[in-house]
Amino acid sequence: MPSPVFRAAPVRVRVPATSANLGPGFDSLGLALGLYDEVMVRIADDGLRVDVAGEGADTVARDETHLVVRALRRAFDRLGARPPGLEVVCANRIPHARGLGSSAAAICAGIVAARALTVGATLSDDEVLQLATDMEGHPDNVAACLRGGFTIAWLDQAGEIADAAGATARALRVDPAADLAAVAFVPDRPLSTEVARGLLPKLVPHTDAARNAGRSALLAAALTGGRADLLLAATQDRLHQDYRAPAMPESAALIATLRAAGHAAVVSGAGPTVLVLTTKDQVQAVIEAGARTAPAGWTAFDLAVDGAGTVSLTTADGAWAGNESR
């Protein structure tokens, strides 16, 4: 079998922010949002050059530990490809460590860019999802980032599933209702996902698990069926948000205030961002309600639902594309 060769022109990839869990759908439900990172990768003659602008520019590494670079390397290894050098340029808009899927975006960008740069070897979409899940540890954010829209992700494995190790990642993408919108209230301080996950108990009451199963099913119906009147009830959670509240008291307080006003507010991913699921005609009302109670330094983002997922912004000759395709 001939060795893979590399595309001479650079590849540019756009990846959306994502919100996972959406209240009751712990580690399974995800939504792609209209806030994007863009990554350009070029095969170089030698070495590694990494340039970062925007979010994380002052803190992220510029070496082999950079998450986009790690994802590129993992994908190239899977493709049996060994690039002589890499040039990576990241334009970041997704806030880091805020619960909006910045790590999933970096992983998906690196894997998809490596696939696009390699000629003579392929990764299927399912293989891309699996590789991204292996790196992220769970499929909820990466599924939404890769496929866009509203996604339901799960792991197939015989017996007990403790994590993604040895499991097959699966995802179902569904178009949400056309009038669905989201507002993200983003704090100016990060929260480690590891810290937030470490607060979760190993066991939960059966009644809480049963309640969340029902609310997750209701949420899927509400998001796809245009039942905005059900969003508040459908986003109730007993599996993770209360346990994590001590690590993000400002987020918990904002959620309580917004929900008391009738808005479907949840912790976005592991937090501390607060996400409100709403309709396009209610976005301004949500922003105004949040502005009255959000702490100083928090920013409200009016976010459309992204329907495309990870896209290439590159034409065959390497120029920026005018129209985007998956």
N, C-alpha and C positions, 0 to 999 in steps of 0.2 A: 504494500500500500504506500503510495507516494506521501512524502512529508508535506504538511500544510505549508502554504505560503501566505504572505501577508499583503493586505491591501496597502497600496502606496499612499493614497490620500487619507487625511484624517477622518475620524468618525466623530460625529456629535450626537449626543443622546440627551433627551429631556426626560426627567423623572418627577412625578408629582409627590407632594406631601400626602400622608395618609393618617387616618385616625382609626385605631383598633379598639375593639371591645364594644364601643358605642353604648356603654352601660352594661347590659346583661350578657353580651356575647363574648365572654372572656376567652381570649386566645383563639377566636374563631371568626368573628365578624370584622369587616374592614370597609372603609370608604375612602376613595381617592379624592383629593381636594385640589382646587385650582391654585396651587402655590408650588413653584417649580425650582429645582436645581438643574443646571445644564453642565454637561461634562464633555470636553473634547479630548480625544486620545489619538496620538499619532505614533506609529512605529518609528523609532529613532535608530541611528547607527550604533549607539552604545549608551550605557548609563541610564539613569532615571532622573527626570526633571518634573517637579510637581509645583504648580502655581495655583493658589487659592485666593479668590476674591469673595467678599460678602461674609455671610455667616461662618464663623469659625476661623476666619482668616488669621486671627491673632493667636489661635490656640492649637490648631491641628498640625500634625506632623507633616513634613515634606519628604518622607523617606518611605521605606518598604512597609512601615506600620500604618500608613494612611489607608483608610478603609477601602477607598476606591481601588488603590493599588493592590491591596490584598485580594479583592474580588477579581480584579484582572488576572492576577497570578493563578488563582484557583481555577478560573475558567480556562485560561491557556493550558494549564496542566491537564484539565479534563479533555481538552481538544488535542492534546499531544503537540502543542506548539511552543516554541521557545523564541520569543522576540529578542533581537539583539539589544534593544533599548526601548524606552518608553518616554513619551512626553505627555503629561496629563495636566489639563487646565480645568479647574472647577469654578463655576460661578454659582454660589450658594445663596438661596433665598429662604430655605426651610430652616427655622431656628433649631439649634442643636440642644439635645437633652431637654426637650419641652413636651414630648409626647406626640409629635407630629411626624414620626417616621423618618427622621433624618438618616439614621443608620440603614434602614431598609432601602432608602433612595440611593445611598452610596453603593450598597451591595448590588442592587439591580442595575445601576448605571455601569458599574465595572464589568459585570457578567455580560450584559447585552453589548457593550462596546467591544469586548474581546471576541464575542461571536461574530460581530460585524466585520472585525478586522482580519479574521482568519478565513482563508480561502482553501477549500479542499478538505475541510472537516466541519461538522455541524453539531449543534446542540438543539434539540427540539424544545418547544415551549415548555413541555412538561419537565424536561431535564433542567432548563433554566430555573423553573420554580423550585425544583428539588435542591439544586445547588444553592440557591438563595436562602431557602429554608434551613439547610445545613449550617450556613454561616450565621443566620439571624437567630436560630434556635427555636423558632415557631413561625408558622406560615401566614399569620393574619395580615401583618403589614406588607410583606413582600408580595402576597397575592394581589392585594389592592393596588400596589405600586406598579406591578407588571401589567395587570389587566384592566385597570381603571374601573369606574363604577362602584357598585356595591358587591362585595365578595363574601362568600362563606367558605372558609378553609378548614381542613381537617387533616388528621394523620391516620393512615392505614397501617396497622401493625397487629399481628397476632398477640394476644395477651395484654398485659398491662402496659400502658404508654406513659412513661415518665417524662420524656422530652422527645425532640425530633430525631435523636440518634437511632438509626436503624429503621425509621418509619418512612413511609412513602407519603409525600405531601400531595394533597389534592385541593382543588379550588373550583368553586362554581361562581361565575360572574353573572350578575343579574343587573339589568338596567333599572335604576331607581326612578321614581316618579319625576316627571319633567319639571315640576315646580319645587322640588326639594332644594334647599339651600342650607348652608352652615355658617355659623359665626364662631370664630375661635378667639377666646380671650387669652392672650399669651403673656405670661409674666416676664420680667426682665432678669429672672434668676433661674438657672437650670435645676433639674432634679435627676439624679442618677437612676436609671432603670433598675439597676441591681439593688439599690437601696429600697425602691418602691416594691420590687418583687420580694425582697427579703422580709417584708412585713406580713406577707400572706401566710395564713395557717396551713398546715399540712392536711387538716381535715376540716370540713364544714358541715353544719347540720343538714340532714336530708331534706328538711322542709325548705331551707334556703336554696339548695341545689334544684329542687323541683320547681320552686318559684321562678328561678332564673331560666330554666328550660322553657317554661311557658312564656315568659316575657321575651326571650330571644325569638321564639316562633312568632309572637305578636309583632315584634319589631320588624322582622323580615316582611311580614304582610303589610305593615304600615308604610315602610319605605318604598316598596315596589307597587303598592296599590293606591298610592296617593291619599292615604288616610292620615292626614296631619292631625286630626282630632284624637288619634290613638298614640301619638308619639310620646306624650308625657307618661302615660301608663306603661308604654312599651319599653321605656328606657330605665325603669326601676331596676336596681341591682342590689344583691345581697352577698355577692361572692368576693368582691375585691375593693370597692370604693371606700367603704367604712373602715376597713382594715388599714388602708393607706392614708386615711385622713390625717393622722398625727404627723406625717411627713410633709403634708401640704395643707395646713389649716386655712390659709387664705383661699385656696381652691375650693375646699369643702364648704366654706362659708358662702362663697359666691354661688356655688351650685345650689345650696339650700335657698338662697334668696331668689335666684332665677326660677327655680322649680315652684316656689311658693307663689310666684307671679304667673305661673302657668306655662313656663318655657321648658322645653325638654333638654335640660343641661346635664352633661355627664363629664367625667374625667376623660380626657383624650389619651388613649393608650395608658401608659404608666404615669401620666401627668408631667408637670403640674398644669398644663393648659386645660382650660375648660371649653368644651365644645357644645354648642347648642344646635340641635337639629330643628329646622324650621322650614318655612316656605318663603319664596322670593318676596312676597308682599309683606312679610313680617320681619324682614331682616333689620330694617331701621328701628323698629320697636324693640327688638332684641338688643341691638347696640345701645340704644338709649337706656334700657333697663340695666344693662351691665355697667354702663358708664357711671351710673349713680352709685354703684356699690363696689366696683372693682378697685383694688388697692392702687395706690400711686405707682406708676411705672408699667402698668399693664397696658397692652395694645389690643384693640379689637380688629380682627381681620374678617372682612366680608368675603366668603369663599364659595365659589361655585363648585358643584360636583364635577370632578374630572371624569370624562368618559373614555379617554384614549389610553390611559396608562403610560407605560414607558414607550416613547416614540423616538424614531430616528429623525434628525433634522438635517440630514446630509444627502446630497445628490450623488450620482455615480462619480462625478469628478471632484467631489469633496467640497463643493460650494454649499452655502447655507440654503436649505430648501425653502421654497415659498409655500408649499403645502405639505402637510405632515401626514404620514401614514404609519400604521403600526407595523 
